[in-house]
Amino acid sequence: MKLKKLATAALLAGWAFTSSAAVDTDKISEVINASMTRFDVPGMAVAIVENDKVVFAKGFGVANLDTNSKVNKDTLFGIASNTKAFTSAALAKLVDEGKLSWDDRVIDHLPEFRLYDPYVTREMRIRDLLSHRSGLGLGQGDLMIWPSTDKSVADILSGLKYLKPASSFRSQYAYNNLMFVTAGEVVARISGMSWNDYIEKNILQPLNMTNSRAGFSRIAKNNKNWAIGHIPMDGKLHPFFVNYLEDFRGAGAIASSVNDMSQWLRTQLAGGKMPNGEQLFSEKQQAQMWHPHITSLASKSAYEAYHQQFRGYGLGWSIEDYHGVKKLAHGGGILGMVSQVTLLPEKNVGIVILSNQQAFSALSAVTHEVLEDVLELEDKDWVEELAKKHFAGKEKAYANAAPKAPTDTQPQLPNINYTGTLHDDWYGDVIVEELDGKLRIDFTHTKRLKGELKHYTGNTFIVKWDEKLLEADAFIRFSMSADNRVESAKMNAVSTQVTDFSFDFRNLDLKAK
């Protein structure tokens, strides 16, 4: 679907630049409504920045299906992992102030910082925390922060040394949240204030992001204009509240609106210069943040879709080419809520989309439609194209989600044999007990991880969580002693295609206490 454009070019002070066209807001709204309908998204807010002007900022649908409160440009959403660029910007400010270098060792600012490998502990630099090249695996250790836990930053830092690396240091890209939690603590130690306070005082307030906060609990008590997530299950949407990943801190805690985020986009596109004319961070530091620090293979599907030739990760930003133009982007996901930020610096265009349903494809469709128009590409119906892939993928994932029947069904031991306290060095205690003739499991640091063990075969059970909307059923396999007492247990998701990677049961090493 094409958006109406007028392309102009100008020459100023010897620099040629492309001015993106006047945006047909009716057409943009049409695309957004079509995407929301097709992907069953209750509420969405979108802002577009073009040549340092906010040319579009609008809300659509409802923030909460239970209350039918409307989404507008000031409605707050959890931006989740789009927080990571703010944490990088905070460190960039500290670099500009001479209080930090990107190549400082982490242990020089956090003396208690330890990873499994002493060499990596010694050599980990600030830039390594921000570029997903630590050697830890995808989402490894996330159960310390997801779903909401009672663990402090000190607890999280203490647990890092027990996480065995999935790859060698700096050799592979693997998305990891705990390194950004660590980076947030570096901000706190150097600045002398909490990460939350630093972000609000030194980034959100100077940018006039008046309603945004570095944590859900910090939203002004009289501000009721915030969205709740929604999860599709059994043919309907279920409102689902989470605290906007507050426990993720520097990895994902910010709550913001598209009206506020538009000021962030303007600043990014202006080389760190804020709308008030002051510099948030220098162009020199932006060059560091926008430089690929780790690369990964371009995908065939991305090449077919938009001629992707390379992709990598900078400091808090994903980086790739899009039809020959450099694109900076990031997604953010919470159960029931997703966000997407996209920048085309060469075209001086930025897009932010916030929504309260977890269909990333709905946001991608809108983004592609806008970029298609900005770059004057061949017309394509992105909503329908991505919908076909999205729903086909979901159908396949859910068709394979149920555990296959065991090939060798074996009886279980009496329930009492499996009861007791298990301990993992980085997570903590997990209790298995018998209540009313049923085996129950309790992740003691996580209120939402309580459930029932259903026998599968032998000493293997399936954990069915009380909160079904988590979609995180997991196998638990008990290893027994000669006298049939639990010695240890291993867990893994029943379906990695359905369950979010942050439920990293696979990384637990549970031992009987």
C-alpha positions, 0 to 999 in steps of 0.5 A: 500500500503506497503512502502519498509522497512528494520527493524533494532535494536540496543543496545546503552548505555543500551537503546534499540531502534527501528530504522525505516526502510529505506524509499522507496521514490518512494512508498511514492510519489506513495501514495501521488499522489494517494491520491491527485488524489482521493481527488482532491488536487491541491498541497501537501508537505510532510516531514518525519523525522526518527531517527533525519534525514529528510528522505523525503521532497518534494512538489507535484502539484501546489500551485495555480491553477490560476498560476500553480506555483509548490509546492516544499519543501519550499512552504509556507502554513498556518499551522493553528492550528498546531500553537498551539504547538508553542504557548505551546512551547513558554510558556514552554521556559518561564517556563524554564526561571523561568518567568512563571509556568504552574499553574500561574493564568491567571489574574496574567499575564493579569489583565484584563482577565475576563470570564463569571463565576468569579470563573473560571476567578479567577481559570483559570491557564496557562495550562487550556488555552492550554488544551481545558477545559475552559468550553467554547464550540466548536469554541465559540467566533470564529466570533471575529477572523473568517473570518478575522476581525478588532478586536484587542487582547484587543477587544477579551479579552474584549469580553470573559466575555460575552461568557456563558460557555457550560459546567463546568470548567475542566469537558469536552473537547471542542476545543476552539481557543480564549484560545490560543489567550489569551495564545499568549497574555500571551507570549507577556506580559511576554516577552515584545514583541508581540507573533509574534515577540517572536515566530520568534525570539525565536523559528523559527530563532533558529530552522533555519526555515528561510522562516516561519513567525508568520503571513501571512503579515510577509512573506518576500515580495520577497518570492512568494513561497506560496500556496493559498487555494482551495474549491470544489464546483459545481464539480470544485475547486475554488482558495480562498485566506485567510491570513492564519488565521493571526487573530488567532494569537497564535491559528493558524497564522504561515506560514511554509513549510515542509522543515522548519517544519521538523526541528520542528519535529526533535526538538520535537522527541529529547526532545526539543534539536534543530538540532544545539545541543541547547535546545529549551525547556527542557524534563521536559516541554515537558513531561508536553506538552505531558501529557493528561490534559483532556480525551475524549471517544475513538471512535468506528471507531478509535478502528476499524481503529487502535485500539485506546484505549484512547485519550486526549489533552495535551498542544497544542497536541492531544494524543492517542494510535495507535496500542499500540504506543503513538501518538502525533498529530494535525490538522490545517484547514483554508477554502481551506487549511489543515495541519497535524503533527504526531509524534511516539516518541517511533519509533522516526518518525515524519510526516508533511503534508501541502495541499491546499485543505480542504480534511483532509482525503487525509492527513490522508490516507498518514499518515496512510500509512506511520505509517502502514509501520513504525509499520509493520502492515497488508497492507491496502489501506488507500487512497481508504478506507478513500475516500469511507468514505469521499465521502459518508459523503460529499454526505450525508451532502450536501443532507441534507444541504438545509433547509427543507420547513417550515411546517407552511409558514407565510408571512413576515412583510414589509422589513422596520420592520426588519431594524436597528442595532443589537448588541451582547456584544462579537461580536459587531454590525450587521446591517440589512438594505433595499437596492434596495428592498432587505434586507441586513445584514452586520457583521460590523467587518468582511468584508466577512460576508455581505449577503442577507436575503431570507424569510423563514417563518414568521419572519425567514430568511435565510442569503445567504452570498455574498461569497458563498465559505464560505458555511455558510448559516444561519437562522436568527429569529427575535423576534418582539415587539407588534408594530412589531419592532425588539427586538432581533434575534437569528442565527444558521447555516442551516447545521452544517454538511457543515458549519465550526464550527468557524462560531459560529452564534449559540452563538450570542445574538443579541439585537436591539440598 
